[in-house]
Amino acid sequence: MRLIYALLAAAALPAATFVALDMAIPRAAAAETTDAHALYQQHCQSCHGVDRLGGAGPALLPESLGRIKPDEARKVIRDGRPASQMAAYSSLLDAAQIDSLVSYLYRPSAMPPTW
């Protein structure tokens, strides 16, 4: 019975409501990706490469991060890695920015590696 009421209520809403709701999710995800990409370019690319393929630091692609869980990646970004050149970013990035970066790193790259 609740389902019928929900369907009737949804049918009464203008179609534009559903379009607006449908578009909000992809736009939010795109904005998050853009912000994370900008953070990566600002703080990470000088060591890990413009396309995350590595440089002075290792590649940061899902294929190369498979052995590191996202929580460990957050910790490394936040606290750095002792006895390496990986600096701590907790004074530059807040928790939400670090989460955004970690999500970005575990997404496939726009430029797949050619190794």
C-alpha positions in Angstrom: 0.0 0.0 0.0 2.9 2.4 0.8 4.4 1.7 -2.6 1.2 2.7 -4.3 1.1 6.0 -2.4 4.8 6.6 -3.2 4.2 6.0 -6.9 1.1 8.2 -7.0 3.1 11.0 -5.2 6.0 10.6 -7.7 3.6 10.7 -10.6 2.3 14.1 -9.4 5.8 15.7 -9.4 6.9 17.5 -12.5 9.4 15.7 -14.7 11.9 18.5 -14.2 12.2 17.4 -10.5 13.6 14.0 -11.6 15.9 15.6 -14.2 17.3 18.0 -11.5 17.7 15.1 -9.0 19.3 12.9 -11.7 21.8 15.6 -12.7 22.8 16.6 -9.2 24.6 13.3 -8.5 26.8 13.2 -11.6 27.6 16.9 -11.2 28.6 16.4 -7.6 30.8 13.5 -8.5 32.4 15.5 -11.3 33.1 18.4 -9.0 34.7 16.0 -6.5 36.9 14.5 -9.2 37.9 18.0 -10.4 38.8 19.1 -6.9 40.8 15.9 -6.2 42.6 16.3 -9.6 43.5 19.9 -8.7 44.8 18.7 -5.2 46.8 16.0 -6.9 48.3 18.4 -9.4 49.1 20.9 -6.6 50.6 18.5 -4.0 51.5 15.1 -5.6 52.3 15.4 -9.3 55.8 16.7 -8.8 56.9 13.4 -7.3 54.3 10.9 -8.6 53.9 12.3 -12.2 51.4 14.3 -14.0 49.4 11.2 -15.0 50.0 9.3 -11.8 52.5 7.0 -13.6 55.3 7.7 -11.2 58.5 9.7 -11.1 60.6 10.2 -8.0 57.7 8.6 -6.1 55.9 5.4 -7.2 52.9 5.3 -9.6 49.6 6.1 -7.9 47.2 4.0 -9.9 44.7 1.4 -8.8 46.9 -1.3 -10.3 49.9 -0.2 -8.3 48.0 0.5 -5.1 46.3 -2.9 -5.0 48.4 -4.1 -2.0 47.6 -0.9 0.0 44.1 -0.4 1.4 42.5 3.0 1.2 42.8 3.5 5.0 46.6 3.0 4.8 46.8 5.4 1.8 44.9 8.0 4.0 47.4 7.5 6.8 50.4 7.8 4.5 49.1 11.1 3.0 48.2 12.4 6.4 51.3 11.3 8.4 53.9 10.8 5.6 56.2 7.7 5.4 59.3 7.5 7.6 62.6 6.9 5.9 61.3 8.1 2.6 60.7 11.4 0.8 56.9 11.1 1.4 56.0 14.1 3.5 53.1 14.4 5.9 50.2 16.6 4.5 48.1 16.8 7.6 49.1 20.5 8.0 48.1 21.3 4.4 45.1 19.1 3.8 42.0 18.5 5.9 40.4 15.0 6.3 37.9 15.7 3.5 40.6 16.7 1.0 42.6 13.6 2.0 39.5 11.4 1.5 38.9 13.0 -1.9 42.5 12.4 -2.9 42.4 8.7 -1.9 39.2 8.2 -3.9 40.8 9.8 -6.9 43.9 7.6 -6.6 41.8 4.4 -6.5 39.9 5.4 -9.7 41.3 4.3 -13.1 43.4 7.0 -14.8 42.2 8.8 -17.9 45.5 7.8 -19.4 46.0 4.0 -18.8 49.5 2.9 -18.3 51.4 1.4 -21.3 53.7 -0.8 -19.4 
